[in-house]
Amino acid sequence: MSKPAPTRCRTLNWSSYYASLRERGSLTVWFDPGMAWHAAPSGKQGRQQTFSDAAIQACLTIKVLFGLPLRQTTGFVASLLKLMGL
């Protein structure tokens, strides 16, 4: 049994092709401005939590998504928050 001949694709609309390549590199991140980044006081004994659980979950999601170490993740999230003015 012989293999089928590979199909050859030809790009006819180069401007659309280049635009799709540019869009592939874009990054869109949405943060809710109303989200509490700092944790509320718990009233328990010991050191209080600095950041809220939602903020930690958002950072860990970005960490896993991009495969970053923790220190790079904190810098990346800090720069995103600075860009957004949050």
ZIJODA-V613570 format. One record per helix or strand of 3 or more residues. SS is the DSSP state (H for helix, E for strand). FROM is the first residue (numbers start at 1). LEN is the number of residues. Records with the same first field share a line. If there is no record, write none. Layout:
SS=FROM-LEN ; FROM-LEN
//
This chain:
H=14-11 ; 53-14 ; 70-15
//
